[in-house]
């Protein structure tokens, strides 16, 4: 039986403190957060709403916010691709620089980094999990020495940048909105005008793109089926999906080959659209 569309309304998902998220983390991640005596304090400043979690691949999409003074306990890398779109606040990543609202990164496996935020920040944080087309392995965290920050340290890796490259820091707030190319995202039928977008990352060797799409108010269309899985995450504004009024950071997952829902937008609606392999 084909899977159905999943709609996750953020208003129905409670904020959970990091101390209570611990058990949902992959063992290879939670067991490598740093000094065990300080992990509780670290996680107390971390809050999360889980929008998507696939235990089979370890892929997860989370709405994350941190309190002022959040600091990772050590430098580390992941075996999974990590991706983030920042919504509020400010954070410094040792490998990539300062991020604020509208900024984005796509980090291939193996690159050493840590996060520090004096004022706190909010973002959509995505761990790709096992995905051959994006060169991503299972979610993990591997502790590394401080002096390796910004370096690739995953032994045996033949390609340190993967099929999307290393998007270290894309300052999305300074990018120009362009007429949207709907070839991969398939948000509407052919010839439907009115969409603008900013491409944040794209796969050079397979179907795959992460793109921020600006949708005009009153836009109302059924989302047609496509040959690949799609995630639509509302980042701003309002949208009604199959009669459900969604608030920002709500998620729609449309499996490959399945017709999507009917989407009607209010003022200021923007979606982060993630397209994966067939």
PAGUKOL-625603 format. One record per residue (C-alpha): residue number from 1; residue in one letter; x, y, z. Coordinates in steps of 0.2 Angstrom, whole numbers, plus 2048, in hexadecimal, padded with zeros to 3 digits. Layout:
BEGIN
    n  res    x    y    z
  NUM    A    X    Y    Z
...
This chain:
BEGIN
    n  res    x    y    z
    1    X  800  800  800
    2    X  807  811  7FC
    3    X  80A  81D  80A
    4    X  7FF  82C  80C
    5    X  803  83E  80F
    6    X  808  843  820
    7    X  803  854  827
    8    X  80B  85A  837
    9    X  804  86A  83E
   10    X  811  872  849
   11    X  803  878  855
   12    X  800  866  85A
   13    X  812  862  85E
   14    X  818  867  86F
   15    X  829  86F  873
   16    X  834  862  87C
   17    X  843  866  886
   18    X  853  85E  880
   19    X  855  854  890
   20    X  844  84B  88B
   21    X  84A  849  879
   22    X  85A  83F  87E
   23    X  852  82E  87D
   24    X  84B  832  86B
   25    X  85D  836  865
   26    X  867  828  85B
   27    X  873  820  867
   28    X  882  824  85D
   29    X  87C  837  85F
   30    X  877  838  871
   31    X  886  82E  878
   32    X  892  83B  870
   33    X  88B  84C  876
   34    X  89B  84F  881
   35    X  89E  84F  894
   36    X  891  844  89B
   37    X  890  84F  8AB
   38    X  88B  85E  8A0
   39    X  87F  857  894
   40    X  870  85A  89F
   41    X  874  86D  8A0
   42    X  877  86D  88D
   43    X  867  865  888
   44    X  85D  870  895
   45    X  860  87F  889
   46    X  85A  875  87A
   47    X  848  874  875
   48    X  841  86A  866
   49    X  831  866  85D
   50    X  832  855  853
   51    X  82B  858  842
   52    X  831  848  839
   53    X  83A  838  840
   54    X  83E  829  835
   55    X  846  81B  840
   56    X  84A  811  831
   57    X  856  81E  82A
   58    X  858  829  839
   59    X  853  838  82F
   60    X  84B  846  83A
   61    X  844  857  837
   62    X  843  862  847
   63    X  83D  873  84C
   64    X  84B  878  858
   65    X  84D  887  864
   66    X  85B  88A  871
   67    X  85C  895  880
   68    X  869  8A3  881
   69    X  87A  89C  886
   70    X  878  88C  87C
   71    X  88A  884  879
   72    X  88E  873  872
   73    X  89A  86A  87E
   74    X  8A6  865  870
   75    X  8AA  864  85E
   76    X  8A3  856  854
   77    X  89E  84F  843
   78    X  88F  845  83D
   79    X  88E  836  831
   80    X  87E  83E  82B
   81    X  87B  84D  820
   82    X  875  85B  82B
   83    X  86B  86A  824
   84    X  863  879  82D
   85    X  859  889  828
   86    X  85A  896  836
   87    X  84A  89F  83B
   88    X  84F  8AA  84A
   89    X  85D  8AF  855
   90    X  86F  8AD  852
   91    X  87C  89F  853
   92    X  88E  89C  84F
   93    X  894  88C  848
   94    X  8A6  88A  849
   95    X  8A8  883  838
   96    X  89C  88E  82F
   97    X  89A  89F  837
   98    X  88C  8A9  83E
   99    X  87A  8A5  839
  100    X  86A  8AF  83B
  101    X  858  8AE  834
  102    X  858  8A9  822
  103    X  869  8A1  822
  104    X  86C  88F  81D
  105    X  879  881  81D
  106    X  87A  86F  815
  107    X  888  866  81D
  108    X  88F  855  816
  109    X  894  848  822
  110    X  8A5  849  82B
  111    X  8A7  85C  82D
  112    X  8AB  861  83F
  113    X  8A1  86F  847
  114    X  899  875  857
  115    X  88B  882  85B
  116    X  88C  891  867
  117    X  87E  89E  86A
  118    X  87E  8AC  876
  119    X  86C  8B2  872
  120    X  864  8A1  86D
  121    X  85E  89C  85C
  122    X  850  893  853
  123    X  851  888  843
  124    X  84B  87A  839
  125    X  858  86D  83C
  126    X  859  85E  831
  127    X  863  84E  831
  128    X  862  845  821
  129    X  866  833  828
  130    X  869  825  81C
  131    X  868  82B  80A
  132    X  873  824  7FC
  133    X  86E  832  7F0
  134    X  874  840  7FC
  135    X  884  836  802
  136    X  87C  836  814
  137    X  87E  829  821
  138    X  875  825  831
  139    X  873  833  83E
  140    X  882  833  84A
  141    X  88E  83F  854
  142    X  8A1  83C  854
  143    X  8AB  847  861
  144    X  8BA  84F  85A
  145    X  8C8  85A  861
  146    X  8C5  86D  861
  147    X  8D3  870  854
  148    X  8CA  866  847
  149    X  8BB  872  846
  150    X  8B7  876  834
  151    X  8C1  867  82D
  152    X  8BB  857  826
  153    X  8BF  849  832
  154    X  8B5  839  82C
  155    X  8C2  82C  828
  156    X  8BF  822  818
  157    X  8B4  82F  810
  158    X  8B8  830  7FE
  159    X  8AE  83F  7FB
  160    X  8AE  84D  808
  161    X  8A1  858  800
  162    X  894  84C  7F9
  163    X  888  84F  7EB
  164    X  881  860  7F1
  165    X  892  867  7F6
  166    X  895  86F  807
  167    X  889  87E  809
  168    X  893  885  817
  169    X  888  895  81A
  170    X  87B  89B  80D
  171    X  875  8AC  813
  172    X  863  8AA  80C
  173    X  85D  8BB  812
  174    X  868  8C3  805
  175    X  863  8B7  7F6
  176    X  858  8BD  7E8
  177    X  847  8B5  7E6
  178    X  846  8AE  7D5
  179    X  838  8A6  7CA
  180    X  835  895  7D1
  181    X  83B  886  7C7
  182    X  82E  879  7CC
  183    X  836  86A  7C3
  184    X  83C  861  7D2
  185    X  830  868  7E0
  186    X  820  865  7D6
  187    X  816  871  7E0
  188    X  809  874  7D2
  189    X  804  86F  7C1
  190    X  80D  875  7B2
  191    X  80B  888  7AE
  192    X  805  88D  7BF
  193    X  80D  89E  7C3
  194    X  811  8A8  7D2
  195    X  81E  89F  7DC
  196    X  82F  8A6  7E0
  197    X  83E  89C  7E8
  198    X  84F  89C  7EF
  199    X  859  88C  7EB
  200    X  863  887  7FB
  201    X  86B  877  7F6
  202    X  869  86B  7E8
  203    X  870  85A  7E3
  204    X  87B  859  7D4
  205    X  879  847  7D0
  206    X  867  842  7D5
  207    X  856  849  7D9
  208    X  858  854  7E8
  209    X  856  866  7ED
  210    X  852  871  7FC
  211    X  849  881  7F7
  212    X  840  88F  800
  213    X  830  893  7F6
  214    X  827  8A3  7F8
  215    X  814  8A1  7F5
  216    X  808  8AF  7F1
  217    X  7F9  8B2  7FC
  218    X  7E9  8A9  7F6
  219    X  7F3  89C  7EC
  220    X  7E9  88D  7EC
  221    X  7EE  87D  7E3
  222    X  7EF  86A  7E5
  223    X  800  863  7E6
  224    X  803  856  7D8
  225    X  80C  846  7DA
  226    X  81E  845  7D7
  227    X  82B  837  7D5
  228    X  834  83B  7E5
  229    X  830  83F  7F7
  230    X  82D  851  7FC
  231    X  82C  85A  80C
  232    X  824  86B  80D
  233    X  827  875  81D
  234    X  81E  885  820
  235    X  82B  891  826
  236    X  821  8A1  826
  237    X  80F  8A7  824
  238    X  7FF  89D  824
  239    X  7F9  88E  819
  240    X  7E9  883  819
  241    X  7ED  871  813
  242    X  7DE  866  810
  243    X  7D4  871  81C
  244    X  7E1  871  82A
  245    X  7E8  883  82E
  246    X  7FB  881  831
  247    X  806  88C  83B
  248    X  818  88F  837
  249    X  824  87F  838
  250    X  816  873  834
  251    X  81B  865  828
  252    X  813  85C  819
  253    X  81C  84C  813
  254    X  816  846  802
  255    X  81D  835  7FD
  256    X  823  831  7EB
  257    X  815  82E  7DF
  258    X  807  834  7EB
  259    X  7FC  843  7E7
  260    X  7FF  851  7F4
  261    X  7F2  85B  7FD
  262    X  7E9  86B  7F8
  263    X  7F2  87A  7FE
  264    X  7EB  88C  800
  265    X  7F6  899  807
  266    X  7F4  8A9  811
  267    X  7FF  8B8  812
  268    X  812  8B5  813
  269    X  812  8A3  810
  270    X  823  89B  80D
  271    X  828  889  80C
  272    X  838  880  80E
  273    X  836  872  801
  274    X  842  863  803
  275    X  842  857  7F4
  276    X  84A  845  7F6
  277    X  84E  837  7EB
  278    X  841  82C  7E2
